[in-house]
Amino acid sequence: MLRAAYVARHEVSNVERRAPMAVTNPLQFIQQVRAEVAKVVWPTRREVLLTTVMVFIMAALTAVFFALVDLAIRSGLEGLLGLFG
């Protein structure tokens, strides 16, 4: 029993056993970054515009929804408090 506790406590995890990261010089790093950025599929201007408009529309609809919910709750509470107050 004590042996199992000792082994469990001193067991090295997989995270501690991993190999060290490769060291690259700054020029290689910049080249690798440029290569990865070149693989990115950037959205078109039209896609960005449509997505932006959709976000504004959804934000406006959400604001209207919560304003109506707030109005309903406020009216309900005023009516309830009017009965007892």
PyRosetta script that sets phi, psi and omega in degrees:
from pyrosetta import init, pose_from_sequence

init()
pose = pose_from_sequence("MLRAAYVARHEVSNVERRAPMAVTNPLQFIQQVRAEVAKVVWPTRREVLLTTVMVFIMAALTAVFFALVDLAIRSGLEGLLGLFG")
pose.set_psi(1, -46.3)
pose.set_omega(1, 179.3)
pose.set_phi(2, -66.0)
pose.set_psi(2, -36.1)
pose.set_omega(2, 179.2)
pose.set_phi(3, -62.3)
pose.set_psi(3, -42.6)
pose.set_omega(3, -179.9)
pose.set_phi(4, -64.2)
pose.set_psi(4, -39.8)
pose.set_omega(4, 178.8)
pose.set_phi(5, -66.1)
pose.set_psi(5, -40.6)
pose.set_omega(5, 179.4)
pose.set_phi(6, -64.2)
pose.set_psi(6, -44.9)
pose.set_omega(6, -179.3)
pose.set_phi(7, -64.3)
pose.set_psi(7, -43.6)
pose.set_omega(7, -179.1)
pose.set_phi(8, -63.8)
pose.set_psi(8, -37.0)
pose.set_omega(8, -178.0)
pose.set_phi(9, -72.8)
pose.set_psi(9, -34.1)
pose.set_omega(9, -175.3)
pose.set_phi(10, -102.2)
pose.set_psi(10, 7.6)
pose.set_omega(10, 179.6)
pose.set_phi(11, -71.9)
pose.set_psi(11, 137.1)
pose.set_omega(11, -179.2)
pose.set_phi(12, -88.4)
pose.set_psi(12, 130.1)
pose.set_omega(12, -179.3)
pose.set_phi(13, -77.3)
pose.set_psi(13, 165.7)
pose.set_omega(13, 178.7)
pose.set_phi(14, -62.9)
pose.set_psi(14, -31.5)
pose.set_omega(14, -179.0)
pose.set_phi(15, -65.3)
pose.set_psi(15, -38.9)
pose.set_omega(15, -178.7)
pose.set_phi(16, -74.9)
pose.set_psi(16, -20.2)
pose.set_omega(16, -176.6)
pose.set_phi(17, -91.9)
pose.set_psi(17, -7.7)
pose.set_omega(17, -174.8)
pose.set_phi(18, -66.7)
pose.set_psi(18, 155.6)
pose.set_omega(18, -177.7)
pose.set_phi(19, -70.5)
pose.set_psi(19, 150.7)
pose.set_omega(19, 178.0)
pose.set_phi(20, -66.7)
pose.set_psi(20, 154.3)
pose.set_omega(20, -179.0)
pose.set_phi(21, -68.9)
pose.set_psi(21, 148.1)
pose.set_omega(21, 178.3)
pose.set_phi(22, -71.1)
pose.set_psi(22, 140.8)
pose.set_omega(22, 180.0)
pose.set_phi(23, -99.5)
pose.set_psi(23, 125.6)
pose.set_omega(23, 176.8)
pose.set_phi(24, -121.1)
pose.set_psi(24, 154.6)
pose.set_omega(24, 178.5)
pose.set_phi(25, -80.3)
pose.set_psi(25, 163.4)
pose.set_omega(25, -176.0)
pose.set_phi(26, -58.6)
pose.set_psi(26, -35.2)
pose.set_omega(26, -179.9)
pose.set_phi(27, -65.1)
pose.set_psi(27, -43.7)
pose.set_omega(27, 177.2)
pose.set_phi(28, -63.6)
pose.set_psi(28, -39.2)
pose.set_omega(28, 179.4)
pose.set_phi(29, -61.3)
pose.set_psi(29, -46.3)
pose.set_omega(29, 179.9)
pose.set_phi(30, -63.2)
pose.set_psi(30, -39.7)
pose.set_omega(30, 178.0)
pose.set_phi(31, -63.8)
pose.set_psi(31, -41.3)
pose.set_omega(31, 179.1)
pose.set_phi(32, -66.4)
pose.set_psi(32, -39.1)
pose.set_omega(32, 178.2)
pose.set_phi(33, -64.2)
pose.set_psi(33, -44.4)
pose.set_omega(33, 179.4)
pose.set_phi(34, -62.6)
pose.set_psi(34, -38.6)
pose.set_omega(34, 178.5)
pose.set_phi(35, -65.0)
pose.set_psi(35, -40.7)
pose.set_omega(35, 179.2)
pose.set_phi(36, -69.5)
pose.set_psi(36, -39.8)
pose.set_omega(36, 179.2)
pose.set_phi(37, -64.9)
pose.set_psi(37, -33.2)
pose.set_omega(37, 179.2)
pose.set_phi(38, -66.7)
pose.set_psi(38, -23.7)
pose.set_omega(38, 179.4)
pose.set_phi(39, -79.5)
pose.set_psi(39, -16.0)
pose.set_omega(39, -176.6)
pose.set_phi(40, -69.7)
pose.set_psi(40, 134.9)
pose.set_omega(40, 175.8)
pose.set_phi(41, -94.5)
pose.set_psi(41, 104.9)
pose.set_omega(41, -176.3)
pose.set_phi(42, -81.2)
pose.set_psi(42, 144.3)
pose.set_omega(42, 179.5)
pose.set_phi(43, -70.9)
pose.set_psi(43, 153.2)
pose.set_omega(43, 177.8)
pose.set_phi(44, -77.0)
pose.set_psi(44, 166.9)
pose.set_omega(44, 178.8)
pose.set_phi(45, -60.5)
pose.set_psi(45, -39.1)
pose.set_omega(45, -179.6)
pose.set_phi(46, -64.3)
pose.set_psi(46, -43.2)
pose.set_omega(46, 178.5)
pose.set_phi(47, -62.1)
pose.set_psi(47, -41.5)
pose.set_omega(47, 179.5)
pose.set_phi(48, -64.7)
pose.set_psi(48, -43.1)
pose.set_omega(48, -179.9)
pose.set_phi(49, -63.3)
pose.set_psi(49, -46.8)
pose.set_omega(49, -179.9)
pose.set_phi(50, -63.3)
pose.set_psi(50, -42.0)
pose.set_omega(50, 179.6)
pose.set_phi(51, -64.9)
pose.set_psi(51, -41.0)
pose.set_omega(51, 178.8)
pose.set_phi(52, -63.5)
pose.set_psi(52, -44.3)
pose.set_omega(52, 178.6)
pose.set_phi(53, -62.4)
pose.set_psi(53, -42.0)
pose.set_omega(53, 179.1)
pose.set_phi(54, -62.4)
pose.set_psi(54, -38.9)
pose.set_omega(54, 179.0)
pose.set_phi(55, -64.6)
pose.set_psi(55, -43.6)
pose.set_omega(55, 179.0)
pose.set_phi(56, -64.6)
pose.set_psi(56, -40.2)
pose.set_omega(56, 178.4)
pose.set_phi(57, -63.8)
pose.set_psi(57, -46.0)
pose.set_omega(57, 179.9)
pose.set_phi(58, -64.8)
pose.set_psi(58, -36.9)
pose.set_omega(58, 177.6)
pose.set_phi(59, -64.9)
pose.set_psi(59, -41.2)
pose.set_omega(59, 178.7)
pose.set_phi(60, -65.3)
pose.set_psi(60, -44.2)
pose.set_omega(60, 178.4)
pose.set_phi(61, -62.6)
pose.set_psi(61, -40.0)
pose.set_omega(61, 178.5)
pose.set_phi(62, -65.0)
pose.set_psi(62, -41.5)
pose.set_omega(62, 178.7)
pose.set_phi(63, -62.7)
pose.set_psi(63, -42.7)
pose.set_omega(63, 178.9)
pose.set_phi(64, -64.3)
pose.set_psi(64, -43.9)
pose.set_omega(64, 179.4)
pose.set_phi(65, -57.9)
pose.set_psi(65, -49.7)
pose.set_omega(65, -177.6)
pose.set_phi(66, -70.4)
pose.set_psi(66, -29.5)
pose.set_omega(66, 174.7)
pose.set_phi(67, -64.7)
pose.set_psi(67, -41.6)
pose.set_omega(67, 178.1)
pose.set_phi(68, -67.0)
pose.set_psi(68, -40.6)
pose.set_omega(68, 177.3)
pose.set_phi(69, -63.1)
pose.set_psi(69, -43.5)
pose.set_omega(69, 178.5)
pose.set_phi(70, -61.2)
pose.set_psi(70, -42.7)
pose.set_omega(70, 178.8)
pose.set_phi(71, -62.7)
pose.set_psi(71, -42.5)
pose.set_omega(71, 179.7)
pose.set_phi(72, -65.5)
pose.set_psi(72, -44.1)
pose.set_omega(72, -179.8)
pose.set_phi(73, -65.4)
pose.set_psi(73, -43.1)
pose.set_omega(73, -179.8)
pose.set_phi(74, -62.9)
pose.set_psi(74, -43.7)
pose.set_omega(74, 179.5)
pose.set_phi(75, -64.0)
pose.set_psi(75, -41.8)
pose.set_omega(75, 178.4)
pose.set_phi(76, -62.4)
pose.set_psi(76, -43.6)
pose.set_omega(76, 179.6)
pose.set_phi(77, -67.6)
pose.set_psi(77, -40.2)
pose.set_omega(77, 178.2)
pose.set_phi(78, -63.3)
pose.set_psi(78, -40.5)
pose.set_omega(78, 177.5)
pose.set_phi(79, -65.1)
pose.set_psi(79, -42.6)
pose.set_omega(79, 179.7)
pose.set_phi(80, -65.3)
pose.set_psi(80, -43.2)
pose.set_omega(80, 179.6)
pose.set_phi(81, -70.9)
pose.set_psi(81, -27.8)
pose.set_omega(81, 176.6)
pose.set_phi(82, -66.6)
pose.set_psi(82, -30.6)
pose.set_omega(82, 178.7)
pose.set_phi(83, -70.1)
pose.set_psi(83, -38.5)
pose.set_omega(83, -174.3)
pose.set_phi(84, -101.7)
pose.set_psi(84, -5.6)
pose.set_omega(84, -174.5)
pose.set_phi(85, -110.8)
pose.dump_pdb("model.pdb")
